[in-house]
């Protein structure tokens, strides 16, 4: 009972969003998804917005580079000297 009382004291400010001029095909797909998930089109719309906007995590360049697998030594990727490259085309 106490948990119910404490949950009631939490007030969340929610905004409304109106989307106009949505293609009818998209509306039908939204309704189909909603039916598959057992919720209203409005609830499905909220879930899609939440999933696409809140779950994305941007990574820095340093994070991306550090996650790259070790695929060889630096010698494997050494550039040929300009004089060596000139001889290739002679």
Secondary structure, DSSP 8 states (H G I E B T S, - for coil): -HHHHHHHT-----------S--HHHHHHHHHHHHHHTS-HHHHHHHHHHHHHHS-----HHHHHHTS---S-GGGG----HHHHHHHT-
